[in-house]
Amino acid sequence: MQPLLIYNTLSHQKELFTPITPGHVGMYVCGPTVYGDGHLGHARPAITFDVLFRYLTHIGYKVRYVRNITDVGHLEHDSDDGEDKIAKKARLEQLEPMEVAQYYTNRYHAAMDRLGVLRPSIEPLASGHIIEQIELVQKIMDAGYAYESNGSVYFDVRKYHEHFKNYGQLSGRVIDEMLSTTRELDGQSEKHDTADFALWKKASPEHIMRWRSPWSVGFPGWHTECTAMGTKYLGEMFDIHGGGMDLMFPHHESEIAQKVACCGHGPCKYWMHNNMITINGQKMGKSLGNFITLDEFFTGSHELLQQAYTPMTIRFFILQAHYRSTVDFSNEALIAAEKGYNRLMQAYKTLQRLQPSKSSSVDVKQYRQKCYDAMNDDLNTPIVISHLFDMARVINTVGDKKATLTQADIDELKGVMETFVFEVMGLRDEANTDNTALIDGLMKMILDIRATAKANKDWTTSDKIRDALGALGVTVKDGKDGATYEL
C-alpha cells in the first residue's frame, strides 16, 4: 500500500503524512458558531474531516479529534467591530445567550448525526476556556507582540511580521502591502494598524457576555479561542489543523501568528482546508443570506429545492467532489447524487443474494488496492466512488447471470464495500435505518395545518395540535420564522 499523502495548505503541496508521535494523531478542526441552524456549507467541513477521522482510525492510528463550539467572541463580519453574533441573536429572540448557544448546538448535533458524522473525541466550548485564553493573551503580551488599548488587547501584526516575516504565508496575502496602506492616523482607532486583531475586547455596557481579566471586563477574541483550546487538548504542537478555506484569513493566519509569537512555532504540522459550497457561483453562507439549511434540504421546504433530499444523498453529493474543489449547488447535481447513492445501496443488496460459482470470470482483487490508493492520495473520495461504481457494474453483471464469481471473490467484494462504503465513507442504507425523511414530511404537513389554524385565529385547533404532539413527546416551538419541532 502506498503511504498517505495529504495536501498541506502551508507548503502548498502534497506531503507524506508522518505523525509527530508514531501511532497517534492529534487533529483540531474549527467547529460552528452556534447562532443559527446548520446549512450545507457547515456540512462540508464536518463530512470532510469525518472521513479523515474515519480513515486514520481505519488504517490503525489512535486519533484524538478536537472540534470546538464557538459560543462567544465571534463578532459580525468576522471583524473586531459590531455585535457578538450569539448575543445579537439572543437580543432579537429575548433569550439568554447561552440559551441560544445550547439550542443551536443541539440542532447542529442532530443534523450531523443524521449525516453520519461521528462525534469528535473532545468538543470544547469557547466560553468554558476563558482562563486558558487570558493566559495565552498574557504570554503574547509578555513576548512583546501585543499591546493594551483602552482595556482591549490587540496583536501587533506589524511588529510580528517585521520579526518573523511569515504573516500571510498560509493564505497568500501580501501583508507588506496591507500594512503600507492601512496605518490609521493617531487617535482615530484603538489599534496601531487596522491589520491588528483583537486578543481581548473590553465589553461595552450593553454587552451581555463578559468576564474579568487583567485588562478589563470583556471577552476573548475569536482567534484566541482555537489557539488556547488546541494547545490545551493536543499540546504545543499537534499533527493536523483543519477547517474551511474561508477560515484561512484572518482566522487561521492569526492562529499561526499567536502561536509563533508565544512559542516560536506554529500550532501544527499539517494544515488542511476544504473548499466552499457555492450557489450560483457565490459562497453559501449565513452572512450572505444565500444559504439553505440542512433541515430545509431534508424536508424540501426551501423555494430553490425541487424535492426533499435525504441525509445520505447530501453526504454522497459532498463526497462526489474532492474536498479541495468547489461544489456548486443545483437540484440536478443532487438528483444525480441520489441516483448514485441508491445505485451503490442496491448493488450491496444484490451482492448479498449472489450465488457462488466454481470459478470467476471477473478479476475483483484489484478494487481494494485501488480504493486504498485513492484514499492515500489526499483523500480522493471521487476516485474511490468511481471504483465502487465499477464494482457495482460487476455485481449487477453477475446478478444478471452474465458473469460468475467464486465465494471467495464475493466475500472480497463484500469486504471492500463494507470497508469503503460504510466504514470509511460513512454512508448507510437509509431504506433500512432512517425514517427521518418521512417523519420530517409528516411534521411539516401537521405544522402547516396548525399555521393555517393560527392564521384563521382558530386557537382551539392550534392548541389541540400542539398539546397532542406534546403528549407524543414532540415539542413545538413558535418563532418569528414559523414553528419548529424537536423529538
Secondary structure, 3 states (H helix, E strand, C coil): CCCCEEEECCCCEEEECCCCCCCEEEEEECCCECCCCCEHHHHHHHHHHHHHHHHHHHCCCEEEEEECEECCCCEHHHCCCCCEHHHHHHHHHCCCHHHHHHHHHHHHHHHHHHCCCCCCCECCEHHHHHHHHHHHHHHHHHHCCEEEECCEEEECHHHHHHHHCCCCCCCCCCHHHHHHHCECCCCCCCCCECCCEEEEEECCCCCCCCEECCCCEEEECHHHHHHHHHHHHHCCCEEEEEEEHHHHHHHHHHHHHHHHHHHCCCCEEEEEEECCEEECCEECCHHHCCCCEHHHHHHCCCCCCCCCCCHHHHHHHHHCCCCCCCEECCHHHHHHHHHHHHHHHHHHHHHHHCCCCCCCCCCCCHHHHHHHHHHHECCCHHHHHHHHHHHHHHHHHHHCCCCCCCHHHHHHHHHHHHHHHHHHCCCCCHHHHCCHHHHHHHHHHHHHHHHHHHHCCCHHHHHHHHHHHHHCCCEEEEECCEEEEEC
